[in-house]
Amino acid sequence: MLHLKTGLPNVAQTNPATDLQAHGDALELRVENEFFIADLTSSTSSEGKSHRSGQLRELFIKSGLNQLLSRRENRMHWAPNFQRAGAEEYSTIAGWESPRLATLEQGPYLIQMQRQDVAPGHPEILLSATYKFYAHQPYFKFVSTMAISREISLVLLRNDEMTMDSLFTHVAFQRPGGEVFELPLAERYAVLEQQPIEHDAPWLCFYHREKDYAFGSIRLREDNTNSFGSPSPTSEPHTRISDGANGGKYWNRRLVSERATILPKGSRYAEENAYLVFKIENGDRLAAIKYWAERLRNPIRAN
């Protein structure tokens, strides 16, 4: 069971021994704490997993839930991704092959891995990405920036995408106005076709109703401001819940969606998300993600 940490800290536990461990280098990394094991290594099991990109390939939820989250043919963390106008297929950050900048910083309470290079198949996009893993916390953070160095026309631009096999029964999300929705994945279509999930929805998650495990995204920052301080172009921005092959399910935030859009030099798209593993509880099934969203989106700031 994942226990929520509330109230004042126990003095004897203010400097606990760390549970955070890392194995490997910046592009072949496995990170473990008491809540999960994050595997960012490459694999020969499929082309989509074979590149030394450093993206999350699979996530094992611990704390008695003992559930592996993965996607059969791809890495589960599949964005940012992009498709230029006229191209038959899109490209993804997971297609990076040993990005030119890759650094790993390890401490007892924080492991941080940073990468930067031009985007696969899109030299007009300078792509930066950072993972942050913490001791004793049921979440990790991911920060990405897409900076446009030369004008490009895209038909697809996405971030905050997690793609997994048929492992969940429900989706839940909070709209920007605060209303929370829970929907069986098989019955979501009518609601979301009428009103798609907003691109700036504070959080969303998938969960399994019978097995009690859940995985979600808490959106901490979305900044689409260009280098001159004006909004970068978008096309029908929204969050989509999609069906993949063999029953797979994935969420993604679409900034350019299926319509050719010119992105001038200086356009910029940045995100920061916290990815949370948790157990759904009796009563309020979503108590954990609400708790963490409130705290991570409204941190205490010292002057």
Secondary structure, DSSP 4 states (H G I P E B T S, - for coil): -PPP--SSPPGGGSSPPP--EEEEETTEEEEE-SSEEEE----TT-TBT-S------EEEE-TT--EEE--SSB-SB--SEEEETT-SS-EEGGG-SS-SEEEEEE-SSEEEEEEEEEETTEEEEEEEEEEEEETT-SEEEEEEEEEESS-EEEEEEEEEEEEE-S--SEEEEE-TTS-EEEEEGGG-HHHHHHSPBPTT-SEEEEE-TTT-EEEEEEEEEEE-B-TTSSBPP-BS-EEEEEE-GGG-EEEEEEEEEEEEEEE-TT-EEEEEEEEEEEE--SS-TTHHHHHHHHHHHS-----
